[in-house]
């Protein structure tokens, strides 16, 4: 199991949650709205099965690129 934190601009958080909340490899999801100072926005905390982490991180990064936004992902 990997613990991932994503600092997400507020306008992107719902898209990120859409990617992770129904994923069977994700065992928990928490959101702290307004907690991220850089980038300004939300903090999304995820526990994900190690074997699915690469795909999940790629999907979140791709989502940010589509919206021309920078997100920060920390493992």
C-alpha positions in Angstrom: 0.0 0.0 0.0 1.2 3.5 -0.9 0.2 6.7 0.7 -0.1 9.5 -1.8 -0.8 13.2 -1.2 -1.9 15.4 -4.1 -1.8 19.2 -3.8 -4.5 20.1 -6.2 -5.8 23.5 -7.5 -9.4 23.7 -6.3 -10.8 23.7 -9.8 -9.1 20.4 -10.4 -10.0 18.5 -7.2 -13.3 17.1 -8.3 -11.7 15.7 -11.5 -9.0 14.1 -9.3 -11.7 12.6 -7.0 -13.5 11.3 -10.0 -10.4 9.3 -11.0 -9.8 7.8 -7.5 -12.9 7.4 -5.5 -14.3 4.4 -7.4 -10.9 2.8 -8.2 -10.8 -0.7 -6.6 -7.1 -0.3 -5.9 -7.8 2.7 -3.7 -8.6 1.8 -0.1 -9.1 5.3 1.3 -9.6 8.9 0.1 -9.6 12.1 2.1 -9.9 15.7 1.0 -8.9 18.8 3.0 -10.3 21.7 1.2 -8.1 24.9 1.1 -5.2 23.1 2.8 -2.6 23.5 0.0 -0.7 26.8 -0.1 1.4 26.0 -3.2 -0.3 25.4 -5.5 -3.2 27.1 -3.8 -6.1 24.7 -3.4 -6.9 21.4 -1.8 -5.0 18.4 -0.3 -6.2 15.0 -1.5 -4.9 12.0 0.5 -5.1 8.5 -1.0 -4.1 5.0 0.0 -3.6 2.9 -3.1 -2.3 -0.6 -3.8 1.4 -0.4 -4.8 0.8 -2.2 -8.1 -1.8 0.3 -9.2 0.1 3.5 -8.1 1.9 4.2 -11.5 -1.4 4.1 -13.4 -3.1 6.3 -10.9 -0.3 8.9 -10.8 -0.2 9.0 -14.6 -4.0 9.5 -14.8 -3.8 12.4 -12.3 -0.9 14.0 -14.1 -2.7 13.6 -17.5 -5.8 15.3 -16.0 -3.7 18.3 -14.8 -2.0 18.6 -18.3 -5.4 18.6 -20.0 -6.4 21.5 -17.8 -3.0 23.2 -18.2 -2.6 23.2 -14.5 0.3 22.2 -12.2 -0.4 19.7 -9.4 2.1 18.3 -6.9 2.1 14.6 -6.1 4.0 13.3 -3.1 4.5 9.6 -2.2 
